[in-house]
Amino acid sequence: MSIEEIYDAKHDAGGELIAGATGDWEIIIGMEVHAQIASRAKLFSGAPTDFGGEPNDHVSLVDAAMPGMLPVINNFCVEQAVRTGLGLKAEINLYSVFDRKNYFYPDLPQGYQISQFKYPIVGRGEVRVDLPDGGTRVVRIERLHLEQDAGKSLHDQHPSMSYVDLNRSGVALMEIVSQPDIRSAEEATLYLEKLRTILRYLGTCDGNMQEGSMRADINVSVRKPGTSLGTRCEIKNVNSMRFIRQAIDYEARRQIDILEDGGEIHQETRLYDPGKGETRAMRSKEESHDYRYFPDPDLLPLELTQPWVDDIARGLPELPDEKKARFIDAFGLSPYDASVLVAERETADFYEAVARGRDPKIAANWVITNLFGALNEIGKTIAESPVSAEQLGSLLDLLADKTLSSRLAKDVFEIMFETGDDPQKIVEDRGLKQVTDTGAIEAAIDRVMAENPDKVEEVKAGKDKLLGWFVGQVMKATQGKANPQIVNEMLRGKFDL
Amino acid sequence: MSDLIELDLAAARDGLRAKEFSAVELTEAYLAEMARGEALNCFITQVPERAVEMARASDGRLADGTAGMLEGIPLGIKDLFCTKDVLTTAASHILDGFTPAYESTVSANLWGAGAVLLGKLNLDEFAMGSSNETSYYGGVVNPWRRKDDDAPLVPGGSSGGSAAAVAARLCLAATGTDTGGSIRQPGALTGTVGMKPTYGRCSRWGIVAFASSLDQAGPMTRSVRDAAILLQAMAGHDTMDSTSVDRPVPDYSAALTGDIRGLRVGIPAEYRVDGMPPEIEKLWQAGQQWLRDGGAELIDINLPHTKYALPAYYIVAPAEASSNLARYDGVKYGLRMPGKDLIEMYENTRAEGFGAEVKRRILIGTYVLSAGYYDAYYLRAQRVRTLIAEDFRAAYDKVDVILTPTTPGPAFAIGARTDDPISMYLNDVFTVPANLAGLPGISVPAGLSESGLPLGLQLIGRAFDEETLFRAAGVLEQAAGFAARPQTWWKD
C-alpha cells in the first residue's frame, strides 16, 4: 500500500455511494481550478486585464508574440499567488521556475504557454470543506502554479474563417490542483465554493465564473469502496456550479455502466456539453500532446525571500475558518449560523458591525433570517443592501430598550428595507413606539374588561386560557404598540393570577 | 570624398566634431559605396533617404552642440534587430513584409546616440548558420578572395552581411548577434573586429530570438577602439529584458591603455584540436608571443569539458529555437500559405517559409525536448553547460583572459560545406564555449593564411570584464599590425 492509499483509506469515511447493479460505487474526484489573479495588468506584459472591451483592445506587443518581444514578470501577480498559497495553508516555494508548454493553436500566439511545471511557486496545502451533515472534508492541495491564459478563437464571425481575440492572452492564472479527496458532486461544488470564499477573502481572485475568472477541470474515477483508485477521465473547463454537478454525476454513471458491463475506462480528456447534459471524449491519452516542457530561457528562476513572504503573511486577513471558529467561540453562534455568516467577507464584516456591543445571537438571527431573506427575495447582495449595518444595529437597540416589540421591529425593518430610512425616523414619523406607559395600558385593559364582562367571569371561573385572548384585545386596542409583556403582567394582576 | 570611408569610427567621429566634413557628406559617401557594393549582397534593405534625413538631423545637433556619442556615424544593422517602420526579415521568407511598429533596445540606443541607419544587413536565416548561405535573400560574398583565385568565398555567419559590409567599407561599423560565434567567426573570416559581450550586457528586447539563453548583440568594426566605442552605446540595463543585467556601463575606450604588464593570459590545452591547420597553430603562437612582449604572463590552463561544448550547443540552441520559432505560424504576421484547414495552413506556411537549415534545427530541437528524450539530451546538455562554465570559473582563478584561435581555418568557398552540416558546425568549435558560459569574447584580425585570407585570434574574458578584454585586444591588434585589405573587385 502506498502512502497515498493509506491516507486514502483513512480519509474515506463518509463518502457518498452510488448504487450500481453489482453493488455500491464510490466517486473519486480531484480538481484543477484555474483562478484568474485579481490584477490590473497581465502576468508578463503591462496590458490591462479588464473584462469586456472590443476584441484585441487589451493586447500588447508581448501578448501578440511579435518577434523579439520578451516577457517580464508582474511582481504583483507573484505576490497574489503567494498570498493565495498562504491562505491555503500551503508551503511557499522560495525557488520556482517558469517553463514553456509548447503547442500550436491560433489563440496561443507564442506557440507556447508560459507556465510552471517542475517547480511551482506553491506546494502542498489544504482546504477544509464543511459538509451539510456537520462534518468536514479536508481536501489536500497538491500545488498552485502561475501561468498565462490563452486568447479566444471566434468561429462564428465569418463563414469560412476564424477570428482570434487576444484580450485574455497573457492574463495571469493560478492553477490550483487538489488531490483526489473529493467524494461526490455536491462535495465538488462545496469545495469550489469554499475555495472561492478563500480567494475572495484574500482578494486574489474575484471568483466570477460567468466571466471565466474561475474555471474547473474535473478528474473523475469510480471504484468499489476499499479498492484501489480507478482510471480517471478529465472533464475540461466546466464553468458553472450546476454544470459541475451535472458533469460529475453523468460521468460517474457513465463509468459505472461501462465497468458493470465488463468494460474498462480509458484515460482521456472529455468535454461537458451542457445542452445535452453529457460528457464526450475530446482526446485520448495516446493522442495527448507532448508539450515539450522546458525552462523558459527568457525568464530567470523566481527567487523569493522568507522575510518578503513573512511580510505578506502578516498582512493576511482573518480567513473564513478562523473567523467561523471565533464566531462560535466568542459569540456563541451555532456552527451553521457561523458558516453562513463567514461565506462572504462582506457578510461577516456586516454581521460584526451589527453585533458590536449588542447581543451577538440576536444580531446573527436578524442578519441571517431577516436581512438575507429580504435580500434573497429581491436578488441583491449584501453590498447592495438598502439597510446598512449601522441602521440594523439601531433597530436592534430599539428592540433591546423595549422601544419596539419584536413584532413592531419586523414592521420597522420592512419599512427600512423599502425606504432605506433610519429606524428612529420611521418610529417617530409613524408613531410606532411601543407603549410602556402603564397608565395607558391599564386604561386599555380596563376598557376591554368592561366591554367583555362574560369573558372576565369565565377567566375568574378558572378558564386561564382566555388570558391570551385578552392580551390580543389589548394589543389591538393599542394598535400593537403596547409592550405585550407588560400587558400580560398587568392582566394577571387584575385577575389575581 | 571617397577617402571619407577610410576613416575609422573614432576618426570619423572626431572629424565630424571638428566640422571637417558633415554627417550628410559622410553618409552619402557610404551610400555611394553601398551602391557600388551590390555584388557582395550585404544588405537586405537599404534606406538611403532615411539615412540622409538622419544625417541631416545629426548635422543640426553637431551644429548646436547637442551631439551624441555616435553623432552622424553611418551604421549597418543586422536584419535580426527590429527597426521601427523598416522591413525586418531575419533573412527568412516567413517574415515576408514584416515591418515592426517598434525599435529594438540596442538600435534605439544607437539612434539615441546620434547614429545613422544605412540599411539592414544580410545574415543566415534566423541567424542559423556559419557561412551566410542559409539566407532567403541569397548568400553574402566575402570581399576577400584567395590569391590568384576568383572563387567567391563565404564571409562566415551568421552575421556575414555585417562582417562583409564592414570589411568592404560599405558602412562604418555594424551590429551583429552572436549565439555560437556569429559575430566572432565572420569577424575572423573578413579581417574585422567582432566582439560578443557578456550575456546580459546588451538587451535582447526587439532582437528576433534564435536561442534566448545564448543570443547576445555586439559590435562589428574595423578596430578594437571602434568596438569599444560602439559597445558603449549599445550596452545597458533594460527592464524589458529580464536577463539583462543592471550594472553600470564602464568607459570602454578608457580601458585601451596599451598596458598589459602583469596580465595573466591563459592558453587552454584543449583548443589544440586534432587536424588544426599548422597556420592556425602558428598564428596562435605568434599571438602568445605578442602578448608576452607586451609584458603579459602566459599560463597553460585546462578547460577539460571543451570537447563537449559543440554537441551541447547543438542541443540547447535548437531546443530553444524550436520553441522560439513556433510563433511563425502564418496567423499573425509574415507569410501565410493557405490550406484546407488550420493544420494544413500551418504545414504549408512553415514548409514554405523556413529554409532547410532552420527546419533541421527545429526538428533537432523538437526531438531533444520530446518526452523520453528530454533527460538524455536537453538535461544532459544543460549539465555539460554548467561544467563548461565551471571550467572557466576555475581558470579565471589563475588567469585574467584566455587566448585562442577564433576559427579552425580561413574563409571557404561558397557551396563547399552546404552538404555537410557537421563540418559547417565545426566552424564554431572555438567560439561556442564562451556562449555556453555567457562570457565576453572578441576576435581580432591577426594575420593572413597562406592563401592570403584573414585569420583571427580570440580573447575570452571574465563575465562583465569587457575592459580587460578590450585592453588585451588592443595590444594584440597593435602587435599584429594587420593592415591587409581585400582587392576591391566588386567595384569593377
Interface residues (C-beta under 8 A of the other chain):
Chain A: L61 A64 A65 M66 P67 G68 M69 L70 P71 V72 I73 R100 N102 F104 P106 P109 Q110 G111 Y112 S162 V164 D290 R292 Y293 F294 P297 D298 L299 L300
Chain B: F81 C82 T88 A90 L95 F98 P100 A101 Y102 S104 R204 W205 G206 I207 V208 A209 A211 S212 S213 T239 M240 D241 S242 T243 A319 E320 S322 S323 L325 A326 R327 D329 V331 K332 Y333 L342 Y346 T366 L369 S370 A371 Y374 Y378
